[in-house]
């Protein structure tokens, strides 16, 4: 019996050891560098993007340029589907708006161009909660009430993305990597898909009130959130890759994720000591809402 147990232990140990020696080869086809999985797990060497590992930023540069070029050719429209039921009609159906109030609000909207929900709250015709409930019904999504602001730094969005698309992380389950993202006006599916790629999670949309959005926004700004750097005049994939690699070297980042969020290309660099978000605004981008500026873009080594 003892001999059988020893053989079992030996076989388990052998399989584990052999698995640890499996080679991880540099993703650059012109490079022959490699490490074992065991070595890579114990040392922060090189840089990874997706499932590919590169032994250095010199080898990674061409992959970064190719990724940016791919995203630039995708275009930035990423149009949303429109809700099937008009907002005002749903308010009328629920008895939360009278015909007279609807006429007043419609005329006001024609003159000002304001969003209907915000306009109804401003006129005192509806509450924030009623407006949020109807928006959620339009999109077939739940309503979430923010009760405990503050999420892990890894799930934070760049302030510019938050401001442009009125989207905010509101709840995260680490065990399943499920991230609940709150919207105010409409679901932005393009940026939602982009953040899934950058944060490596499964994002689910919900609706929150404007007050809860601002509460969560202020809570995020009080955290040590990733540094945000914006570039409004870089249109070349080669130059974007150069900037990305320069910051990667400066921060010793060993993980990189790049995705498109409508008019922005978002790159997140992660190292053992910090996380940096780079945002490249593409040509033809819509004018965005003012964002909180964190960090500077000058002084990048060549």
C-alpha positions, 0 to 999 in steps of 0.5 A: 500500500505504501508503495502505491501511495508513493507512486501516486504522489510521485506521478502528481508531483511529476505532472505538476513539475513538467507543466511548470516547465512548459515553454512560453515563447515570445510573441514576436516571430523574429525573437527566440526568447522563451521562459518556462511557465514556472519562471514567468509566474515567479518573475515579472518579465516582459509584457503580456497583451491578451494571451500573448507574451513578449520578452521586451517592449522592443519585441512588443512594439510591432504588436502594439502598432498592429493592434492600434491600426486594427482599432483605427480601421474599425471606425468610432460610430459603434451606434446604439440600438434605439429603445422601442417605446418612447420615453414620454409615452411610457411616463404617460402609461404609468400615470406619472405624467399628465397630458398637459405636462407632456405638452409643456415638456415637449414644447420646452424640449423643442426650444431647448433641445434638452434631454426629456428625462432631465427636463421633467425633473427640472420642471418638477413633473417627475422624480429622479427615481421615476425617470430612471425606472422608465429609462431602465424599462426602455432598455430592458435593464434593472435599476441599481441603487448605489449604497456603498461607493468605492470599488477596486482600483482595477475596475475604475474607468478613466474620468474622461470615459465616465464623463463622455458616456455617463457610465460608472462601475457600481458593483463588482463580484471578484469571484466571477469577474462580474462588473455592473455598470451604471448608466444615466441616459442610455446604454453605450454598448461600444464603450461597454464592450471596450471596458470588458476587454481592458478590465477583463471582466463580464460587464452588465448594464444597469440604470442609476439616478443622476444623484447616485452617478455623481455620488459614485463619481466623487467617491472614485475621484477620492480613490487612488485611481489609475493615472489618466493621460490624454492625447488629442492630436495623435492619429498614427498607429506607429506614434500611438505604439511608441507612446504606449511602449515609452510609458510601459518602460517608464512604469515597468508595466508587464500587462497591457490591454487596448480597446476602442471606446467609441471616439477613444482608443483606451490603453491600460498599462499595469505594473506591480506599483501602478496603473496608467490609462492612455486615451487617444482621441481619434479624428472625427470624434464628437466633442466630449464633456469636460473631464477631470485632468489627472497627470500630464502628457509632456516629457515622454522619452523617445 
